[in-house]
């Protein structure tokens, strides 16, 4: 019990009411389904359906741009119709798109299916983030977002284990089963999420105020704190998640000349660190400056890239071991980035614009997903692959400097330096 009280304080346990538990169950269910198909996009198109690598990567880039372009629209829908209705619609459409995607055979079918998935994917984590901000009091939001992130990784991890035991390049049907299974699981999660409708409807109180009723994206973009946060977060993402997703496997296999099977081991250290250390880290960062914590995220990610670059001079076994250690450092940055970034954005957001604020906050994900493939391609196409880790790490440090500069524009409450009454 003492350990439980240390990791999860009693006041937060009391705040995790039945609706919050249902929300967490939805997170785990949906992420388990997502884990079934994570990172299969290019492999499915190229190795299973026989499309060229160029077509597969181009389609991935186009999907990122479409998702980025539609995110503001989903943010507006969340404010107008409420996060639960938007999530239900997006989940049903996403499930249908996944079933269609599972059975594509021509380039036109693949393009249509990818476009459908990208448009629906523009909703991102927005509906869930907005609903969580409503379900949990301000003083518990940062911790609540952290626990949710832990469940995201736990779900993806279990889904990945199931996927690894099922998928077979020589049997296309295994891919079809995984995509259809994800669609079914998504509908199950949507049904559970719909039970939270009474907490996730539209905000109507501001409709009586003509000034507030007319507010929208113009007011969101006029908030310089938010804009500066997004720019800083873009730099962090370019030096973090985006680069990991697009270039790490390529660097490990082609530059370090390490077996592709070691990649799974490397990412195991990342996921297990998040699951095991999230609750403890939440206690350590509580009450500290959010801007400084986000700056520390960039430093952690810079250290990760330095270790990765140093692995070039090591024997293969030591190279793998050093990258596993580096992945632990990277995971510590993730553990801080997710809850703190979400808490900061939702502290800035007025209730009637919360959907738009969270859509703007998630803009960094879309931008990094669009730009990092191009940046990574430049490094490796011009034979500067060995310099890619250092260049990427410097980008993360630029994001750190921007976060420290942002701190001057934040109130103590927005920066998390005072307890919320």
C-alpha positions as CSV (number, residue, x, y, z in Angstrom):
1,X,0.0,0.0,0.0
2,X,2.9,2.4,0.8
3,X,4.3,1.8,-2.7
4,X,0.9,2.4,-4.2
5,X,0.5,5.6,-2.4
6,X,4.0,6.7,-3.5
7,X,3.4,5.9,-7.2
8,X,-0.3,6.9,-7.3
9,X,-1.2,9.5,-4.6
10,X,-4.6,9.0,-2.8
11,X,-6.0,12.3,-4.1
12,X,-5.4,11.2,-7.7
13,X,-6.8,7.8,-7.1
14,X,-10.0,9.5,-5.9
15,X,-10.0,11.6,-9.1
16,X,-10.0,8.4,-11.2
17,X,-13.7,8.0,-11.2
18,X,-15.7,5.4,-13.1
19,X,-15.9,7.6,-16.2
20,X,-12.1,8.1,-16.2
21,X,-11.7,4.3,-15.9
22,X,-13.9,3.8,-18.9
23,X,-11.8,6.3,-20.8
24,X,-8.6,4.5,-19.8
25,X,-10.2,1.2,-20.9
26,X,-11.0,2.8,-24.3
27,X,-7.4,3.9,-24.6
28,X,-6.0,0.4,-24.0
29,X,-8.5,-1.2,-26.3
30,X,-7.9,1.2,-29.2
31,X,-4.1,1.1,-28.8
32,X,-4.1,-2.7,-28.7
33,X,-5.8,-2.7,-32.1
34,X,-3.4,-0.1,-33.4
35,X,-0.4,-2.2,-32.1
36,X,-1.6,-5.0,-34.4
37,X,-0.8,-2.9,-37.6
38,X,1.8,-0.4,-36.4
39,X,4.6,0.1,-38.9
40,X,3.0,-2.3,-41.5
41,X,2.1,0.4,-44.0
42,X,5.1,0.3,-46.3
43,X,5.7,-3.4,-45.8
44,X,2.1,-4.2,-46.6
45,X,2.1,-2.2,-49.8
46,X,5.5,-3.3,-51.1
47,X,6.1,-6.8,-49.8
48,X,2.5,-8.1,-49.8
49,X,0.7,-6.2,-52.5
50,X,3.7,-5.8,-54.8
51,X,3.7,-2.0,-55.2
52,X,7.1,-0.2,-55.5
53,X,8.9,1.3,-52.5
54,X,8.6,4.7,-54.2
55,X,4.8,4.4,-54.5
56,X,4.5,3.2,-50.9
57,X,6.7,6.0,-49.4
58,X,5.0,8.6,-51.6
59,X,1.6,7.5,-50.5
60,X,2.8,7.7,-46.9
61,X,3.9,11.3,-47.4
62,X,0.7,12.2,-49.1
63,X,-1.3,10.7,-46.2
64,X,0.7,12.8,-43.7
65,X,-0.1,16.0,-45.7
66,X,-3.8,15.1,-45.9
67,X,-4.0,14.3,-42.1
68,X,-2.2,17.6,-41.4
69,X,-4.6,19.6,-43.6
70,X,-7.8,18.1,-42.1
71,X,-6.8,18.4,-38.4
72,X,-8.1,22.0,-38.0
73,X,-11.5,20.9,-39.4
74,X,-11.7,18.1,-36.8
75,X,-10.8,20.6,-34.1
76,X,-13.7,22.7,-35.2
77,X,-16.1,19.7,-35.2
78,X,-15.0,18.8,-31.6
79,X,-15.9,22.3,-30.4
80,X,-19.2,22.3,-32.3
81,X,-20.5,18.8,-31.8
82,X,-18.5,17.5,-28.8
83,X,-15.6,15.1,-28.6
84,X,-17.6,11.9,-28.1
85,X,-19.8,12.4,-31.2
86,X,-16.7,13.3,-33.3
87,X,-14.8,10.2,-32.0
88,X,-17.7,7.9,-32.7
89,X,-18.0,9.2,-36.3
90,X,-14.3,9.0,-36.9
91,X,-14.0,5.5,-35.4
92,X,-16.8,4.1,-37.6
93,X,-15.3,5.7,-40.7
94,X,-11.8,4.5,-39.7
95,X,-13.0,1.0,-39.3
96,X,-14.6,1.0,-42.7
97,X,-11.5,2.4,-44.3
98,X,-9.3,-0.3,-42.6
99,X,-11.5,-3.1,-43.9
100,X,-11.3,-1.6,-47.4
101,X,-7.5,-1.2,-47.0
102,X,-7.1,-4.8,-46.1
103,X,-8.2,-6.0,-49.5
104,X,-6.7,-3.4,-51.9
105,X,-5.0,-4.8,-55.0
106,X,-4.7,-1.8,-57.4
107,X,-2.8,1.5,-57.0
108,X,-6.2,3.3,-57.3
109,X,-7.7,1.3,-54.5
110,X,-4.6,1.8,-52.3
111,X,-4.7,5.5,-52.9
112,X,-8.4,5.8,-52.1
113,X,-8.0,3.7,-48.9
114,X,-5.0,5.6,-47.8
115,X,-6.8,8.9,-48.4
116,X,-9.8,7.7,-46.3
117,X,-7.5,6.6,-43.5
118,X,-5.6,10.0,-43.6
119,X,-8.8,12.1,-43.5
120,X,-10.1,10.2,-40.6
121,X,-6.7,10.1,-39.0
122,X,-6.8,13.9,-39.0
123,X,-8.9,13.7,-35.8
124,X,-5.9,12.2,-34.1
125,X,-5.9,12.2,-30.3
126,X,-8.0,15.4,-30.2
127,X,-11.4,14.0,-29.1
128,X,-9.8,12.0,-26.3
129,X,-7.6,14.8,-25.1
130,X,-10.5,17.2,-24.9
131,X,-12.6,14.7,-23.0
132,X,-9.9,13.9,-20.6
133,X,-9.5,17.6,-19.8
134,X,-13.2,17.6,-18.9
135,X,-13.2,14.4,-16.9
136,X,-10.3,15.3,-14.6
137,X,-9.8,18.5,-12.5
138,X,-7.1,20.9,-13.5
139,X,-4.7,19.9,-10.7
140,X,-4.8,16.2,-11.8
141,X,-4.6,16.7,-15.6
142,X,-0.9,16.3,-16.0
143,X,-0.9,13.1,-14.1
144,X,-4.0,11.8,-15.9
145,X,-2.4,12.4,-19.3
146,X,0.7,10.6,-18.1
147,X,-1.3,7.5,-17.0
148,X,-3.1,7.6,-20.4
149,X,0.2,7.6,-22.2
150,X,1.4,4.6,-20.2
151,X,-1.7,2.7,-21.3
152,X,-1.1,3.8,-24.9
153,X,2.3,2.1,-24.8
154,X,1.0,-0.9,-22.9
155,X,-1.8,-1.5,-25.5
156,X,0.6,-1.0,-28.4
157,X,3.1,-3.4,-26.9
158,X,0.5,-6.2,-26.4
159,X,-0.8,-5.6,-29.9
160,X,2.7,-5.7,-31.3
161,X,3.3,-9.1,-29.6
162,X,0.1,-10.5,-31.1
163,X,1.0,-9.1,-34.5
164,X,4.5,-10.5,-34.4
165,X,3.1,-14.0,-33.8
166,X,0.5,-13.8,-36.6
167,X,2.0,-11.8,-39.5
168,X,3.7,-13.7,-42.3
169,X,5.0,-12.1,-45.5
170,X,4.3,-15.3,-47.4
171,X,0.6,-15.3,-46.4
172,X,-1.2,-12.1,-47.3
173,X,-4.2,-13.3,-45.4
174,X,-2.4,-12.7,-42.1
175,X,-2.2,-9.0,-42.9
176,X,-5.9,-8.9,-43.9
177,X,-6.8,-10.6,-40.6
178,X,-4.8,-8.0,-38.6
179,X,-6.4,-5.0,-40.4
180,X,-9.9,-6.4,-40.0
181,X,-9.3,-7.3,-36.4
182,X,-8.1,-3.7,-35.8
183,X,-11.4,-2.4,-37.4
184,X,-13.5,-4.6,-35.1
185,X,-11.5,-3.6,-32.0
186,X,-11.9,0.0,-32.9
187,X,-15.7,-0.4,-33.0
188,X,-15.6,-2.0,-29.6
189,X,-13.7,0.9,-28.2
190,X,-16.0,3.4,-29.9
191,X,-19.0,1.7,-28.3
192,X,-17.4,2.0,-24.9
193,X,-16.4,5.6,-25.6
194,X,-20.0,6.4,-26.5
195,X,-21.1,5.7,-22.9
196,X,-19.3,8.9,-22.0
197,X,-21.6,11.0,-24.2
198,X,-23.0,12.9,-21.2
199,X,-19.5,14.2,-20.4
200,X,-18.4,14.9,-24.0
201,X,-21.1,17.0,-25.6
202,X,-20.7,20.4,-27.2
203,X,-20.1,23.5,-25.0
204,X,-23.3,25.6,-25.2
205,X,-22.8,28.1,-22.4
206,X,-20.9,30.6,-24.6
207,X,-23.7,30.8,-27.2
208,X,-25.5,33.5,-25.2
209,X,-22.4,35.7,-25.5
210,X,-22.2,37.1,-29.0
211,X,-18.4,37.8,-28.6
212,X,-17.6,34.3,-27.6
213,X,-20.0,32.8,-30.1
214,X,-18.1,34.3,-33.0
215,X,-14.7,33.2,-31.8
216,X,-12.8,30.5,-33.7
217,X,-9.5,29.8,-35.4
218,X,-8.7,33.5,-35.6
219,X,-8.6,33.8,-31.8
220,X,-6.6,30.5,-31.5
221,X,-3.9,31.6,-34.0
222,X,-3.8,35.0,-32.2
223,X,-2.7,33.4,-29.0
224,X,1.1,33.8,-29.3
225,X,1.8,31.4,-26.4
226,X,0.1,28.6,-28.3
227,X,1.9,29.5,-31.6
228,X,5.3,29.6,-29.9
229,X,4.5,26.3,-28.2
230,X,3.6,24.7,-31.5
231,X,6.8,25.9,-33.2
232,X,9.0,24.7,-30.3
233,X,7.1,21.4,-30.3
234,X,7.7,21.0,-34.1
235,X,11.5,21.3,-33.5
236,X,11.3,18.8,-30.6
237,X,9.3,16.4,-32.8
238,X,11.7,16.7,-35.7
239,X,14.5,15.9,-33.3
240,X,12.5,13.1,-31.7
241,X,9.5,11.0,-32.7
242,X,9.5,12.0,-36.4
243,X,13.2,11.0,-36.9
244,X,12.8,7.8,-34.9
245,X,9.9,6.7,-37.0
246,X,11.5,7.5,-40.4
247,X,15.2,6.9,-40.0
248,X,16.2,4.8,-37.0
249,X,15.7,1.4,-38.6
250,X,17.5,2.6,-41.8
251,X,20.5,3.8,-39.8
252,X,20.7,0.7,-37.7
253,X,20.6,-1.6,-40.6
254,X,22.6,0.3,-43.3
255,X,25.0,2.4,-41.3
256,X,25.6,0.3,-38.2
257,X,25.2,-3.0,-40.2
258,X,23.2,-4.5,-37.4
259,X,20.6,-7.3,-38.1
260,X,17.0,-6.1,-38.7
261,X,15.9,-8.5,-35.9
262,X,17.6,-6.3,-33.3
263,X,15.2,-3.5,-34.0
264,X,12.5,-5.2,-32.0
265,X,14.8,-5.6,-29.1
266,X,15.8,-1.9,-29.2
267,X,12.1,-0.8,-29.2
268,X,11.3,-3.2,-26.4
269,X,13.6,-1.2,-24.1
270,X,11.7,2.0,-25.1
271,X,8.2,0.6,-24.5
272,X,9.1,-1.2,-21.2
273,X,10.8,1.9,-19.8
274,X,7.6,4.0,-20.5
275,X,5.4,1.4,-18.8
276,X,7.6,0.9,-15.8
277,X,8.8,4.5,-15.2
278,X,5.8,6.6,-16.1
279,X,4.1,6.7,-12.7
280,X,7.4,7.5,-10.8
281,X,8.4,10.2,-13.3
282,X,4.9,11.9,-12.9
283,X,5.7,12.3,-9.2
284,X,9.1,13.9,-9.9
285,X,7.8,16.5,-12.4
286,X,4.7,17.5,-10.5
287,X,4.8,21.2,-9.6
288,X,7.9,22.0,-11.7
289,X,8.0,24.4,-14.6
290,X,6.4,22.7,-17.7
291,X,8.5,24.8,-20.1
292,X,11.7,23.7,-18.4
293,X,10.6,20.1,-18.4
294,X,9.9,20.3,-22.1
295,X,13.3,21.8,-22.6
296,X,14.8,18.8,-20.7
297,X,13.0,16.6,-23.1
298,X,15.1,18.0,-26.0
299,X,18.2,17.5,-24.0
300,X,17.3,13.8,-23.4
301,X,16.7,13.3,-27.1
302,X,20.0,15.0,-27.9
303,X,21.8,12.6,-25.7
304,X,20.0,9.7,-27.4
305,X,21.3,10.9,-30.8
306,X,24.8,11.4,-29.5
307,X,24.9,7.8,-28.2
308,X,23.5,6.6,-31.5
309,X,26.2,8.4,-33.5
310,X,28.9,7.0,-31.1
311,X,27.7,3.5,-31.8
312,X,29.4,3.8,-35.2
313,X,32.7,3.3,-33.5
314,X,31.7,0.3,-31.5
315,X,31.6,-3.5,-32.3
316,X,28.1,-4.7,-33.2
317,X,27.3,-6.2,-29.8
318,X,28.3,-3.0,-27.9
319,X,26.5,-0.9,-30.6
320,X,23.2,-2.7,-29.9
321,X,23.7,-2.5,-26.2
322,X,24.5,1.3,-26.4
323,X,21.4,1.9,-28.5
324,X,19.2,0.0,-26.0
325,X,20.6,2.3,-23.2
326,X,19.9,5.3,-25.5
327,X,16.3,4.1,-26.0
328,X,15.8,4.3,-22.2
329,X,17.0,7.9,-22.3
330,X,14.7,8.6,-25.2
331,X,11.8,7.0,-23.4
332,X,12.4,9.3,-20.4
333,X,12.0,12.2,-22.7
334,X,8.7,10.7,-24.0
335,X,7.4,10.2,-20.5
336,X,7.8,13.9,-19.8
337,X,6.7,15.3,-23.2
338,X,3.3,13.6,-23.4
339,X,1.6,14.6,-20.2
340,X,3.4,18.0,-19.8
341,X,2.7,19.2,-23.4
342,X,-1.0,18.2,-23.2
343,X,-1.4,19.8,-19.8
344,X,0.2,23.1,-21.0
345,X,-2.0,23.3,-24.1
346,X,-5.2,22.6,-22.1
347,X,-4.2,25.1,-19.4
348,X,-4.0,27.8,-22.2
349,X,-7.3,26.8,-23.8
350,X,-10.7,28.3,-23.0
351,X,-13.4,25.6,-22.8
352,X,-15.3,26.7,-25.9
353,X,-12.1,26.6,-28.1
354,X,-10.5,23.5,-26.4
355,X,-11.0,21.3,-29.5
356,X,-9.2,23.8,-31.7
357,X,-6.4,24.4,-29.2
358,X,-5.7,20.7,-29.1
359,X,-5.9,20.4,-32.8
360,X,-3.3,23.2,-33.0
361,X,-1.2,21.5,-30.4
362,X,-1.2,18.2,-32.4
363,X,0.0,20.2,-35.4
364,X,3.5,19.3,-34.5
365,X,2.8,15.6,-35.1
366,X,1.6,16.3,-38.6
367,X,4.4,18.6,-39.5
368,X,7.1,16.2,-38.2
369,X,5.4,13.3,-40.0
370,X,5.5,15.3,-43.2
371,X,9.0,16.9,-43.0
372,X,11.1,14.2,-41.4
373,X,10.9,11.7,-44.3
374,X,12.2,14.5,-46.6
375,X,15.0,15.6,-44.2
376,X,16.1,12.0,-43.6
377,X,16.1,11.3,-47.3
378,X,18.4,14.3,-47.9
379,X,20.9,13.0,-45.3
380,X,21.0,9.5,-46.7
381,X,20.7,10.3,-50.4
382,X,23.7,12.6,-50.3
383,X,25.7,10.0,-48.2
384,X,25.7,12.0,-45.0
385,X,23.9,9.3,-43.1
386,X,26.6,9.1,-40.4
387,X,25.9,12.8,-39.6
388,X,22.2,12.3,-39.5
389,X,22.0,11.6,-35.7
390,X,24.0,14.7,-34.7
391,X,22.0,17.0,-37.1
392,X,18.8,15.6,-35.7
393,X,20.0,16.0,-32.1
394,X,20.8,19.7,-32.7
395,X,17.3,20.2,-33.9
396,X,16.0,18.8,-30.6
397,X,18.2,21.3,-28.7
398,X,16.7,24.2,-30.8
399,X,13.3,23.1,-29.5
400,X,14.6,23.1,-26.0
401,X,15.8,26.7,-26.3
402,X,12.5,27.7,-27.7
403,X,10.7,26.1,-24.8
404,X,12.8,28.0,-22.3
405,X,12.0,31.2,-24.2
406,X,8.3,30.4,-24.1
407,X,8.4,30.2,-20.3
408,X,8.6,34.0,-20.1
409,X,5.2,34.3,-21.7
410,X,3.4,31.8,-19.4
411,X,1.8,32.5,-16.1
412,X,2.8,30.4,-13.1
413,X,-0.4,28.4,-13.4
414,X,0.0,27.8,-17.1
415,X,3.6,26.7,-16.5
416,X,2.5,24.3,-13.7
417,X,4.5,26.1,-11.0
418,X,1.6,26.6,-8.7
419,X,-1.1,24.2,-7.4
420,X,-4.5,24.7,-9.0
421,X,-7.2,25.3,-6.5
